[in-house]
Amino acid sequence: MSDDDEASRRRFLKATATAGALGMTGLAGCGGQQSTPTEGGGGGTETPTDSGGDGDTETETGMSMGDPLPEYLYLNNPPNYNPARHDAINLISERLNELGFNVNVQVFEWGTLYTRASQEYDYSFTTWNRGLGVDPGRRMPEMFHSSNTDPGGGNFTGYVNEDLDPVLMEQLQLTDVSERTDLLFQIQETINTDVPMHPIVQMPNLVAYNNQQVSGWVDHLAGYYHFQPQTSIEVDNSDNALRGSWSETLGTLNVLGYNNETKLIHQFEMLYDKLVRVNNNLEADPSMSLATDWSRPDNQTVTYTIRDGHQWHDGETLDAGDVKFTLEYIKENEVPLYSTQWQQIDSVERDGNQITVNFNNPLGPVHTLFSNQIPIVPQHIWQDRSDPNNANITEPVGSGPLMFDYWDQGSELGLVKNDNHWNTVNYDSRVWRIIPETSTNWELLLEGDLNYLPFSRIGRQLSQNSQEESISVQQTSGDGWWHFSQNTRLDGLSDPEVRRAAVNAIPKTAISDQILYGYPRPGWNLIGESFGQFSNPDVPTYEESLEAAQSRLEEAGYVFGDDGTIHFPAN
Amino acid sequence: MSKLSFFIRRTGQLFVTLWAVATALFMLFRLMPGDPTAYVISPQMSPEVRRQIIASYGLNDPLHVQYVRYIQNLVTLNLGRSFHSNQPVTEVVANYLPNTLVLMLSALVLAYTVGVTLGVLTGWYRGSQFEKTAVVTALVGRSVPSFWVGVIFLWIFGAWLGIAPMSGMTSMGTAPSGFLDMILSVDFLVHLFGPMVVLAFYYMGYPLLIMRNSMLEVLADDFIDVCRAKGLSERTIMFRHAARNAMLPVLTAAAIAIGFAVGGSVLIETVFAWPGIGREMIRAVLRRDYPVAQGTFLVLASAVVFMNFIADLLYGILDPRVTYD
């Protein structure tokens, strides 16, 4: 910024500060209560005057003001870990400082960053990529319920709203979709008003592929690894093989003993079947499910009818006994990955080809929370494994549309078509090559040695190569976003008005268009448009404007000092 | 001191060194910032389950308890299980180390064969254009980042000319039936060629320069004049008399280089998508997979220490002038 710009900005700030003082006088008359329309939000209930220090001072124009807002810490990942996000965080910090915050950016490797945010709360602002999965409400209690504010509990922003707590829980228990949608709308409204966490950009699902060899992608909220897109695509090459790559090696092929890493989810999704899968309309779909029918006698019970005549990859018959075994096995062995699911199971009963699961508590969206989460494993193989979490499995036997062929650990995983599946894939084999170097991946995709990149990171190479004639990018709205989370335990950030001003300052469009090459859309709602009817289109939105942020703060009684920094209102 | 006493003393030092290295590794990884469980715990897991996992890794025990357990396991060659994949670390090492060794050793053999030969010739033809070219090439090889040479190699021979494979140890879609079958196949040799040559180009400079310097010293000795006076051919003097006497420093360097080879070359393994131990070692450090990181570094350190030990012993055997006092 030039000196002239800086001088004119200060003049502007002084002028607006004067105007703000009048507003503040009005506020003072309200007995220190918040005057914003978000009173009921509750998240951060301290008022601006509560947070002000004792040492009131005056601006050059004679305005009285409290202490400046404290210095804030924005955690950043190293540039080589995620270059785009690193740049975005720096850009947001610059804008916040321009507004009058005092933000210090510090770079930490991922483990330290995550620990500081989620365990130690040693942060003010933090950003990484988060997703909701196929159920829009599943993670809401974890992120915003007041009982989850202890270290590791998930609600690391420290957001407390006792009015919202029962809503967060109830939406998980309702079987009626419209009633649940109402509650989800209420949650979105409240969170978008109190903004303990706000999306910077709505990250899309995307896959780059060689259009000379692969076609027929269908979109799915979960991503292009999902059963539906994978069984829809057509491959046209000499060996009829779908060939992708990943930068990291696959550490294990133990479906009950991995850590929910995306690269392994991609494999297990096609190696194993699930009781119920949801399609791209987020509806339970029997054509993709091991269960052909299901019923809910009450909201604590579900009965599945298991598909007849299906087989495991080794030729053994798959029946309801395998399903009962799987559900009881993960509960008995307390398999960590599926703890959310087995903790809900009270008992499992079998009657012929029907399985009835009794839950401990009412469970509303049973298929997105339960049925589509657990891979069904063969009893005749797993019953002899006493420690499923540590089982060393190199040749997995499942029942999905792809079967294990070979695994050259560190190099390649080969899967082949399961002709006995009721919903077969349209190619003969799928090969996953481990290639760490991004430029090599792109070169091989251009040449047709690879024909899709399951992990296509948004960046310059994606943008440039998508211009090539043989390369296409399939894209749809995803379930995730880069979150802008604010530590509501801190002075200043405990006030929703300050948090809203910070959100106003986020240059979402610049991040989306410049840093992320226009692939994502600017963030607006945690439950984005990809969730269809569950997404509330009328949530409060935030203008990307420093002026709007300044006005907001001034209306709330905050004062801009002579150097442009934000001060608490005078006591 | 007799050779036996020297051997016993050096063996004792070997074990003390390995213990010190193991202890340093244990402390080093725990002093590093970052929570290892951040990389392995899924957000889906409840806080109780997270605590169970942390307990199952033994990470909530006091440091001295963890250390004693670590040393006890080490004595029985139990390197623990990976936090990341639950795989025993010995299996991780067994999976990746052979891939690294076959690449590194073939590159070293190539580098030392070419490097030593060129070193002899450059020493012999001192001051010639050939010497200048060879020395400059050696210095360039040592100075230019090997990953850059690798990328250029792939760009020219892989992407442009299409004659070199761009990734891995075998062609895509090949299912090797075993390690021996794989390394004996033509397909493997074709894939090996690129990374081997690039690595050899880097490693070659060291033996070349050592050999050249050593040759220059030996060529100034009186016995070379005696050889000439005896009417021996230049070729015989160069290779049979001068080179053999100049070889000792190169042998030591080679022994140590073989030790370091166990650690692989992270950059070359990454550029050529070679599934070696170096890449896994770095990944283990980045994701705080203590058992794998400790185990792989310990294997590397053991190899270096052991090869130093061998070099010390070889010195005495190859050069009778070396004493053990």
Interface residues (C-beta under 8 A of the other chain):
Chain A: F108 E109 W110 G111 T112 Y114 T115 S118 Q119 R139 E142 D150 G152 G153 G154 D239 A241 R243 E248 T249 G251 T252 N254 G257 Y258 N259 N260 E334 P336 L337 S339 T340 Q343 N389 N390 A391 N392 D405 Y406 D408 Q409 G410 S411 E412 G414 S429 V431 R433 I434 I435 P436 E437 S439 T440 E443 L444 E447 D449 L450
Chain B: P33 G34 D35 P36 A38 Y39 V40 I41 S42 P43 Q44 M45 S46 P47 V49 R50 Q52 I53 R81 S82 H84 S85 N86 Q87 P88 E91 N95 Y96 N99 V151 L154 G158 A159 G162 M166 S167 G168 M169 T170 M172 G173 A175 P176 T270 V271 A273 P275 G276 R279 E280 R283 L286 R287 R288
